[in-house]
Amino acid sequence: MNLAELTNGQEGVIVKVKGHGAFRKRIIEMGFVKGKRVTVIKNAPLKDPIEYKVMDYKVSLRRSEASLIEVVSSEEAKSLETANYQGTTNDDILTRQATERRKTINVALVGNPNCGKTTIFNQASGANEHVGNYSGVTIDIKTGYFYHKDYTLKVSDLPGTYSLSAYSPEEVYVREHISYETPDIIINVVDASNLERNLYLTSQLIDMDVRTVVALNMYDDLQKKGDKIDHHNMGTLLGIPFVPTVGYRGKGISELFEMVVNVYEDKIEKARRVKINYGEHIEMAIAAIENTTKDFPELTSKVSPRFLAIKLLEKDNVFQEQLSDARFEPILKETGEQIHKLEKNFQEDSETVITDSRYGFIAGAMKETYKENPRQRRRKTEIIDTVLTHRLFGFPFFFLFIWIMFQATFKLGEYPMNWIEEGVSYLSGLASSTLPPGPFTDLIVDGILGGVGGVIVFLPNILILFFFISFMEDTGYMARAAFIMDKVMHKIGLHGKSFIPLIMGFGCNVPAIMSTRTIEDKNNRLLTMLINPFMSCSARLPVYILLIGAFFPDHPGTVLFALYAIGILLAVIVARIFKRFVFKKSDTPFVMELPPYRLPTLKSTSRHMWFKGSQYLKKMGGVIMVASIIIWFLGYYPRQNEATKAIEAQKQELVQKYDEIKDVADGELQEKLEEEQSEKLSQLKHLKEKLRHEGSYIGQIGKAIEPAIEPLGFDWKMGVSLLSGVAAKEIVVSTMAVLYQADDSETSGNSHLIEQLQNDTYPDGTPVFTSLTAFSFLIFTLVYFPCVAVIAAIRKESASWKWAVFTIFYTTGLAYLLSLIIYQTGQLF
C-alpha cells in the first residue's frame, strides 16, 4: 500500500520511495527513508495535504506525493503474519515485512525496436514471448519474474520505441508507464552495434531523471566488427552503469540484474543524476519553464520538471493537452515565449534545435569512449541485401520463399499428420470396443475424439508454418520484405510499415491487429486493421488442408499459395476502395530500420514453435472441445422423428418379406437373398441416419439457413460448419468431423472424413462436394466473419465498436458475393 492510503493515527514502515530523481531526493531529505516509521497525524479539511510524523519531525505532503511512498502498515503486517501475532503489533514483524516487501524490485525494459529487449526478457523470466528481428513485435506490456539472490525482480517488457516523444501510441505508452507506474529501475536495452541511434532514447531517460541501467546488448556484434567501447567511461559520463550482454545466448544477464540490485540499493557511485547541457539559450528556456512549473506540484510529482520543460519546448501535443486547463495558462504562456525566442535565435524549429543538441551530446560521449575499426570492409548484411532487396530480384526471391513455405507445410507435414491420425483412430477404436454402446460412448468417439481429433491432426502443418514465419522474422528478412513491398503498399495508399502486421496475420490476426499500434498515422492504422482479416491465419489452415487434400490432391501447395495470394489481392483491392472513399487523408512517409541479418538459434525457433503449438493444443482442450460437444449434442438429439420412424417400418417390412422368401428358397438362392437383404438394410440404415441428422437440432438450424447458402453451392452441413467457425475457424473442421463421423462410427480420422466428403450426395445422387463447391467454400472461409477474438481486438485497438461491427458485415457480405460469383460462373462451364 502507499502512504496516502493510511488513515489518521495509523502507523507504517517505509518500504521504498518511487518517482523521479529530484522528487525522490527531496522526499528522502525530508526524512522519508526506507525502514523508518511514519505516523499519520491528520488530514487537512479537504483531505489534502496530509501531516505525518517521521523521525520525530512533523512534515506535510500532498496526497499525490504521499502516493509515491510505499509502506507496510501495522494491520497489513498482522494479516501477513497472523501466526506470530500475540495481540499487539510485534515491531520485528513490521520491520521484517517492510524488508521483505522492499526486496521486490519493479523493473521496466525499455529500448528501440529490434534491440533484443524481448530476448533478454525471455532469458530472464523464462517467458515464451516471441522475438522478431524487425520492429514492432512487442505491442503490449508483458510481465515476468526473475529471482536474483534473495531479491524478486518483477520485469515488465514495454513496447519498442525510438524515443519518448508523442508521435506514435507506443511512445506515449512507454512514457506514461514510466511516469505513472514509477518502476524502481529502468533497464535500457541498447544495440551495441548501433549505439548512436540507440542512445537517443537513453538521453531522454536521463532527462526524465529515472534510475537506469543500460544493457549493452548484442555486444558480440560490436566485437565482430572490430569496434571498441569503453563502457565503464561511458557509464561515468552518462551517470548510468553499462553492462555488456548477448541476450540470445544468455550472456551477461546475471551481471545485468546484479547491477540492477546494486543501483536499487544505491551502491553504485556512477549511478548519479546527470544534466545534458543543451547550450546556453536552450538551458535558459528550460530554466524559465521549470521555474514556472514549481507552483504546480501536482505536475512535478509524477514527471521531472526538466523533462516536462523540454517536452513543452518540443511542442509535445500530449503535454500541451494535459495543460489545456485555464489554471496552467502561466506555463503555456512562458513556453510560447521561450519557443519564440529559440526559433528567432536559431532560425529553426525548436524541436529540431533540441534534437540537434541531444545528438551533439551523444556524439561527444561517443568520441570519448567509442573507437570504430579503421579497416573498412563490406558487411555481410550489405552483400546479402544487394540480392534480396534488389529492384528486380527482390520480388522473385520473396514469392519463391513463400511458395516453398506452403509446399513444405503440405509435404513435410503429411508424415506426422498420418501418425497423429492413426493414433486418433486407435483411440476411437479402443473406446468403441471397451465402452458399452450408448450416448456416452458416442459422445467420446464421435463428439470428443471425432471433433478434437479432426483438428489436432493439423498440428504439424501449423508448426511448420510458424517455423518459416519465425525464420523470416528472426533472420531480419521480414523487415526486407516490408522494404521491397513499400512501393506496392504506396499504390494502395499505405506504406511498408503496414506490411509487417499483414504478414503477421498469416500466423494470427489478433496480435497482427494489435501490432498496428506501431503505425503513426491513425487512418493508416485503421485501414491496416480492416484489411488484416484477409490474411489467412493459421486457424484457417486446417480447413484449407482438409478440402485441398480431398479435392485438389495433385497440386496442394499451389492451391494453398493461391488462397493466400487471393487474400492479399483482396486486401489490396479493398484498401484501394477504402482509401478512395473512406480514408482520404494522405499517408505519412515510410521510414523503417533494416536490421543486420542474424542466424536464429535453434533454441529461439524451437521455443517459438512450441509456444504456438501449445496455444493450439490449449485451444483443442478449450473452445474446440466445448464446441465439438455442443455440436455433437445438437446433432445427436432428438433420436427419432417421423421420417426415421417410417424408415424403421420399411426395415421391418423388408426383413419380414425376405424371411418369407428365404423359407421356400434353396441354399444357393438363400445366400443371394441374404446378400441382397444386407445391402438394402445398409442403404436404409444410411438413409435413416441421414434423415435423423436432418431432423436433429443442428439439422433444423442448417435447413433454416440452407435456402440462403444454396446459390453458393453449399448444403446445410456446410452452413452449420461456417456458422460454428465464428468462434474459431478450426471449429469448421471439427464440426464437419462430428457431422460426418456420425454417419459411420466404425471408422474415424482425417482420411475417413475426406472419403465422406468425396462420397456425400444429395437424394438424387448428385455429389454435394465438387472441386467448384470446395473452392467456393474455401473462398468463403478465407473472407467471411473473422473470429470473435479478432473482432474484440479491432474494437480494442480502434476504441470503437463501429469499426468492429463494420468488419463483421463487410467481410461476410464480400464472402457471400465472391462465393456466389465463383459458383454461379463455374456452373456455366
Buried (B, 14 or more C-beta within 10 A) or exposed (E): BBBBBBEEEBBBBBBBBBBBBBBBBBBBEBBBBBEBBBBBEEBEEEEBBBBBBBEEEEBBBBBBBBBBBBBBBBBBBBEBBEEEBEEEBBEEBBBBBBBBBBBBBBBBBBBBBBBBBBBBBBBBBEBBBBBBBBBBBBBEBBBBEBEBEEBEBBBBBBBBBBBBBBBBBBBBBBBBBBBEEBBBBBBBBBBBBBBEBBBBBBBBBBBBBBBBBBBBBBBBBBBEBEBEBBBEBBBBBBBBBBBBBBBBEBBBBBEBBBBBBBBBEEEBEBBEBBEBEBBEBBBEBBBBBBEBBEEBBEBBBBBBBBBBBBBBBBBBEBBBEEBEEEEBEEBBEBBEEBBEBBBEEBEEBBBEBBBEBBBBBBEEBBEEBBEEEEEEEEEEEEEBBEEBBEEEEBBEBBEEBBBEBBBBBBEBBBEBBBEBBEBBBEBBBEBBEEBEEEEEBBBBBBBBBBBBBBBBBBBBBBBBBBBBBBBBBBBBBBBBBBBBBBEBBEEBBBBBBBBBBBBBBBBBBBBBBBBBBBBBBEBBBBBBBBBBBBBBBBBBBBBBBBBBBBBBEEEBBBBBBBBBBBBBEBBBBBBBEBBEEEBEEEBBEBEBBBBBBBEBEEEBBEBBBBBBBEBBEEBBEEBBBEBBBBBBBBBBEEEEBEBBEEBEEBBEEBEEEBEEEBEEBEEEEBEEBEEEBEEBBEEBEEBBBBBBBBBBBBBBBBBEBBEEBEEBBBBBBBBBBBBBBBBBBBBBBBBBBBBBBBBBBEBBBBBBBBBBBBEBEEEEEEEBBBBBBBBBBBBBBBBBBBBEBBBBBBBEBBEEEEBBEBBBEBBBEBBBEBBBEBBEEBEEE
